[in-house]
C-alpha cells in the first residue's frame, strides 16, 4: 500500500492510495483529496505519474 505524505504547517498527514476522502476531483493530470483536520479542510493535490 503506497502512502502519500503531506506536510501542512509542520503537521504530517498520510493518505493511502485506497483511502476514501470526503471528495475526489478528477482531472487528466491530478487528483485532489479533501480531508478534514483540526476544523480545516485541506486540499491535497497528487500528480498522477
Secondary structure by P-SEA (a helix, b strand, c coil): cbbbbbbcccbbbbbcccccccbbbbcccbbbbbbbcccbbbbbbbbcc
